[in-house]
Amino acid sequence: MKTTSFESHKRELMQNPRFRAEYERLEPEFNLAKQIIELRIKNKMTQTELAKKAGTNQVVISRIESGNANPTFDSMKKISNAFDKKLEIKMV
């Protein structure tokens, strides 16, 4: 059985223009989810603990982390505050 790394598989998939377009369309959501997951793990927090600190519930955190939510600006401020981080949004 051939083993393929994620990055090599991703490079292969990115050759497909439709896949590339969809990947680029969803990239901001995935980056946001990745940042939240990384901060939560770094701070040794469960989704439930983060939700409590952010004044929401675990289901909301789970949906954001899985990319299945469109969090409001207010929600993101609460989550960033739960990590003692400043929320910064940029257009580049």
C-alpha positions as CSV (number, residue, x, y, z in Angstrom):
1,M,0.0,0.0,0.0
2,K,1.4,3.4,-1.0
3,T,1.7,6.0,1.7
4,T,1.1,9.7,0.6
5,S,1.7,12.7,2.8
6,F,-1.0,15.3,3.1
7,E,1.1,17.9,1.3
8,S,1.9,15.7,-1.7
9,H,-1.8,14.7,-1.9
10,K,-2.8,18.4,-1.7
11,R,-0.3,19.4,-4.5
12,E,-1.9,16.7,-6.6
13,L,-5.4,17.8,-6.0
14,M,-4.5,21.5,-6.6
15,Q,-3.8,20.6,-10.2
16,N,-7.6,20.4,-10.7
17,P,-8.9,23.9,-11.3
18,R,-12.3,23.3,-9.7
19,F,-10.7,21.8,-6.6
20,R,-8.2,24.8,-6.4
21,A,-11.0,27.3,-6.7
22,E,-13.1,25.7,-3.9
23,Y,-10.0,25.3,-1.7
24,E,-9.1,29.0,-2.1
25,R,-12.8,30.0,-1.4
26,L,-12.8,28.1,1.9
27,E,-9.2,28.9,2.9
28,P,-10.1,31.8,5.3
29,E,-12.6,29.5,7.2
30,F,-10.0,26.7,7.5
31,N,-7.3,29.1,8.7
32,L,-9.6,30.5,11.4
33,A,-10.5,27.0,12.5
34,K,-6.8,26.0,12.5
35,Q,-5.9,29.0,14.7
36,I,-8.6,28.3,17.2
37,I,-7.7,24.6,17.4
38,E,-4.0,25.4,17.8
39,L,-4.6,28.0,20.6
40,R,-7.0,25.7,22.4
41,I,-4.5,22.8,22.4
42,K,-1.6,25.1,23.3
43,N,-3.7,26.3,26.3
44,K,-4.7,22.7,27.2
45,M,-8.4,23.5,26.9
46,T,-11.2,21.3,25.9
47,Q,-13.9,22.7,23.6
48,T,-16.2,22.8,26.6
49,E,-13.7,24.9,28.6
50,L,-13.2,27.3,25.7
51,A,-16.9,27.6,25.2
52,K,-17.5,28.4,28.9
53,K,-14.8,31.1,28.9
54,A,-16.2,32.6,25.7
55,G,-19.8,32.5,27.0
56,T,-21.1,30.0,24.4
57,N,-21.5,26.3,24.2
58,Q,-19.4,23.4,23.1
59,V,-21.4,22.8,19.9
60,V,-20.6,26.3,18.7
61,I,-16.9,25.8,19.2
62,S,-17.1,22.4,17.5
63,R,-18.9,23.8,14.5
64,I,-16.3,26.7,14.2
65,E,-13.4,24.2,14.5
66,S,-14.9,21.9,11.8
67,G,-15.5,24.8,9.4
68,N,-19.3,24.3,9.6
69,A,-20.2,27.7,11.0
70,N,-20.1,31.3,10.0
71,P,-19.2,32.9,13.4
72,T,-20.2,36.4,14.0
73,F,-17.7,39.1,14.7
74,D,-19.0,39.2,18.3
75,S,-18.4,35.5,18.7
76,M,-14.9,35.8,17.4
77,K,-14.2,38.7,19.8
78,K,-15.4,36.5,22.7
79,I,-13.2,33.6,21.6
80,S,-10.2,35.7,21.2
81,N,-10.8,37.3,24.6
82,A,-11.0,33.7,26.1
83,F,-7.5,33.2,24.9
84,D,-6.4,36.7,26.1
85,K,-5.6,37.5,22.4
86,K,-6.4,40.5,20.3
87,L,-8.7,39.9,17.4
88,E,-7.3,41.2,14.2
89,I,-9.0,41.1,10.8
90,K,-7.1,42.1,7.6
91,M,-7.8,42.4,4.0
92,V,-4.7,41.7,2.0
